[in-house]
Amino acid sequence: QVHLVESGGGLVQAGGSLRLSCAASGGTFSSYSMGWFRQAPGKEREFVAAIRCGDGIAYYADSVKGRFTISRDNAKNTVYLQMNSLKPEDTAVYYCAARSYSGNDYYYYAYEYHYWGQGTQVTVSS
């Protein structure tokens, strides 16, 4: 069983930056790929970024590529999401998730992830 806790959300002006953290406990963190998803009011949860467990290769949604960076520190059991050049459309609750090896590359899909945090609110003002 893996427990995930997000932190770092808050209010920021458009063009600003924010770094989210997700601390994991339980399980073997290094064996899990990690993902970030977000959900805005009235919208479905959408993929933001993911990082593989073995080689650290990252994947990004087109909407955030070039602005967001996902990273992980296995020694700290923590995954990060550095968000730069924030836009009002980035406003959402951000969730981290853990995914064990499944033999595929479907990091974009929420159903592929086994464990989820409770989310942290990010609000970008204009």
TAMOTA-V250221 format. One record per helix or strand. SS is the DSSP state (h for helix, s for strand). FROM is the first residue (numbers start at 1). TO is the last residue. Records with the same first field share a line. If there is no record, write none. Layout:
SS = FROM-TO / FROM-TO
This chain:
s = 3-7 / 10-13 / 18-25 / 33-39 / 46-51 / 58-60 / 65-65 / 68-73 / 78-83 / 92-99 / 115-116 / 120-125
h = 29-31 / 74-76 / 88-90 / 110-112
